[in-house]
């Protein structure tokens, strides 16, 4: 069993391009089923990583390959997971 707090302590790595996306800040779930649908990782900050974010990564739960002790490994097209805010 994995708690949301535990997910937020793990770095997300995309094996599709080898990029380090960052750490989970939020999740999306379906209120009808209670199932997690996606994890959210903040993108680059507006100014030196401060003052909010212009983008975020939305990774579908199905794109997660493995959840380890320190990492979450995903396999997703980078263009499909980056969302403009």
Secondary structure, DSSP 8 states (H G I E B T S, - for coil): ---HHHHHTSEEEETTTTEEEEEEEEEEE-TTT--EEEEEEE--EEETTEEEESEEEEEEGGGEEEE-SSEEEE---HHHHEEE-
